[in-house]
């Protein structure tokens, strides 16, 4: 999509669910980047490298990304907070967002260089988006959580 001579790319992804599937989510990211193709001949992968810590292959520069001025990537990436549920809820109710950010799987993986190369995260000044008990502002207290 081009608006006022700026090329926009909108992506929406749904990565693997469940707390322990960080590597699978990282693979979903890499698969998405590697699979991008446009009709103008832009291939997605310019260069691969292997992150020594994780052993995952990453795609540093995407032709699709390189040929775009603005990329907006949204979705349910399913990265979790590496703290017990009760601790997360307590920190959220007390608005101790830095505690949550310090334990955010997505932010950790970005810092390690495993995902979202060259992207900038917006300000995280909102509560976690967990389910609530019906007709309340209390995080889910059911067995499912």
VEXDREN-2710 file (C-alpha; in Angstrom, 1 decimal):
% VEXDREN-2710
k/r/px/py/pz
1/UNK/0.0/0.0/0.0
2/UNK/1.4/3.4/-1.0
3/UNK/0.2/6.6/0.7
4/UNK/1.8/9.9/-0.3
5/UNK/4.8/8.1/-1.8
6/UNK/5.4/6.0/1.4
7/UNK/5.1/2.3/1.1
8/UNK/3.3/0.6/4.0
9/UNK/3.4/-3.1/4.8
10/UNK/0.8/-4.5/7.2
11/UNK/1.4/-7.9/8.7
12/UNK/-0.8/-9.9/11.1
13/UNK/0.5/-13.1/12.7
14/UNK/-0.6/-15.7/15.1
15/UNK/2.4/-17.5/16.7
16/UNK/2.4/-20.7/18.8
17/UNK/0.5/-20.6/22.1
18/UNK/1.4/-22.0/25.5
19/UNK/4.0/-20.7/28.0
20/UNK/6.9/-23.1/27.1
21/UNK/6.8/-22.6/23.4
22/UNK/9.2/-19.7/23.1
23/UNK/11.4/-21.4/20.5
24/UNK/8.4/-22.3/18.4
25/UNK/7.2/-18.7/18.5
26/UNK/10.7/-17.6/17.4
27/UNK/10.5/-20.1/14.6
28/UNK/7.0/-18.8/13.6
29/UNK/8.6/-15.3/13.3
30/UNK/11.5/-16.6/11.2
31/UNK/9.1/-18.6/9.0
32/UNK/7.0/-15.5/8.4
33/UNK/10.0/-13.3/7.5
34/UNK/11.5/-16.0/5.2
35/UNK/8.2/-16.6/3.4
36/UNK/7.4/-12.9/2.5
37/UNK/7.2/-12.5/-1.3
38/UNK/5.9/-9.6/-3.4
39/UNK/5.0/-9.3/-7.0
40/UNK/7.8/-6.8/-7.6
41/UNK/10.5/-9.5/-7.2
42/UNK/11.5/-8.6/-3.6
43/UNK/12.6/-11.7/-1.9
44/UNK/12.4/-11.8/1.8
45/UNK/15.8/-13.2/2.7
46/UNK/18.9/-11.1/2.1
47/UNK/21.2/-12.7/4.6
48/UNK/21.0/-15.5/7.1
49/UNK/22.9/-15.9/10.4
50/UNK/22.8/-18.3/13.3
51/UNK/22.3/-16.9/16.8
52/UNK/25.0/-18.7/18.8
53/UNK/23.0/-18.7/22.0
54/UNK/19.7/-20.1/20.6
55/UNK/21.1/-21.9/17.6
56/UNK/18.2/-20.5/15.5
57/UNK/18.8/-19.2/12.0
58/UNK/17.6/-15.7/11.5
59/UNK/16.9/-13.6/8.5
60/UNK/18.6/-10.3/9.0
61/UNK/17.3/-8.2/6.2
62/UNK/14.2/-8.8/4.2
63/UNK/13.9/-7.5/0.7
64/UNK/10.2/-6.9/1.5
65/UNK/11.2/-5.0/4.6
66/UNK/14.0/-3.1/2.7
67/UNK/11.5/-2.0/0.0
68/UNK/9.0/-0.7/2.6
69/UNK/9.0/2.7/4.4
70/UNK/6.6/1.7/7.3
71/UNK/5.9/-1.7/8.6
72/UNK/3.1/-2.3/11.0
73/UNK/3.2/-5.8/12.4
74/UNK/0.3/-6.8/14.7
75/UNK/-1.1/-10.1/16.0
76/UNK/-1.3/-12.6/18.7
77/UNK/2.4/-13.3/19.2
78/UNK/1.6/-15.3/22.3
79/UNK/4.8/-14.5/24.2
80/UNK/4.2/-14.7/27.9
81/UNK/5.5/-13.2/31.2
82/UNK/7.9/-15.5/32.9
83/UNK/6.4/-15.2/36.4
84/UNK/3.7/-17.2/38.2
85/UNK/0.1/-16.1/37.2
86/UNK/-0.6/-14.8/40.7
87/UNK/2.6/-12.7/40.7
88/UNK/1.7/-11.2/37.3
89/UNK/-1.8/-10.3/38.5
90/UNK/-0.5/-8.7/41.7
91/UNK/2.1/-6.7/39.8
92/UNK/-0.6/-5.6/37.3
93/UNK/-3.1/-4.6/39.9
94/UNK/-0.3/-2.6/41.6
95/UNK/0.7/-1.1/38.2
96/UNK/4.3/-2.4/38.6
97/UNK/4.7/-2.6/34.8
98/UNK/8.5/-2.6/34.9
99/UNK/8.4/-5.9/36.8
100/UNK/6.2/-7.4/34.0
101/UNK/8.4/-5.9/31.2
102/UNK/11.5/-7.3/32.8
103/UNK/10.0/-10.8/32.6
104/UNK/8.4/-10.4/29.2
105/UNK/9.4/-13.3/26.9
106/UNK/9.0/-11.2/23.7
107/UNK/11.2/-8.4/25.1
108/UNK/13.8/-10.9/26.2
109/UNK/13.9/-12.5/22.7
110/UNK/14.2/-9.1/21.0
111/UNK/17.1/-8.3/23.3
112/UNK/18.8/-11.6/22.4
113/UNK/18.4/-10.7/18.7
114/UNK/16.1/-13.7/18.0
115/UNK/13.1/-11.8/16.7
116/UNK/11.8/-8.5/15.3
117/UNK/15.2/-7.3/14.0
118/UNK/15.2/-3.5/13.5
119/UNK/11.7/-3.1/14.8
120/UNK/10.8/-0.7/17.6
121/UNK/8.3/-1.6/20.3
122/UNK/5.8/1.1/21.3
123/UNK/5.6/2.2/24.9
124/UNK/4.2/-0.6/27.1
125/UNK/2.1/1.4/29.5
126/UNK/-1.0/-0.9/29.6
127/UNK/-2.1/-3.8/31.7
128/UNK/-1.6/-7.4/30.5
129/UNK/-4.4/-8.5/28.2
130/UNK/-5.5/-11.6/30.1
131/UNK/-9.1/-12.7/30.3
132/UNK/-11.3/-11.3/33.1
133/UNK/-13.9/-12.8/35.2
134/UNK/-17.3/-12.0/33.7
135/UNK/-18.6/-8.6/34.4
136/UNK/-15.6/-7.6/36.5
137/UNK/-12.1/-6.1/36.3
138/UNK/-10.6/-9.1/38.1
139/UNK/-8.2/-11.3/36.1
140/UNK/-9.5/-14.8/35.4
141/UNK/-9.9/-16.8/38.6
142/UNK/-11.2/-20.0/36.8
143/UNK/-9.2/-23.2/36.7
144/UNK/-8.4/-22.6/33.0
145/UNK/-6.6/-19.2/33.4
END
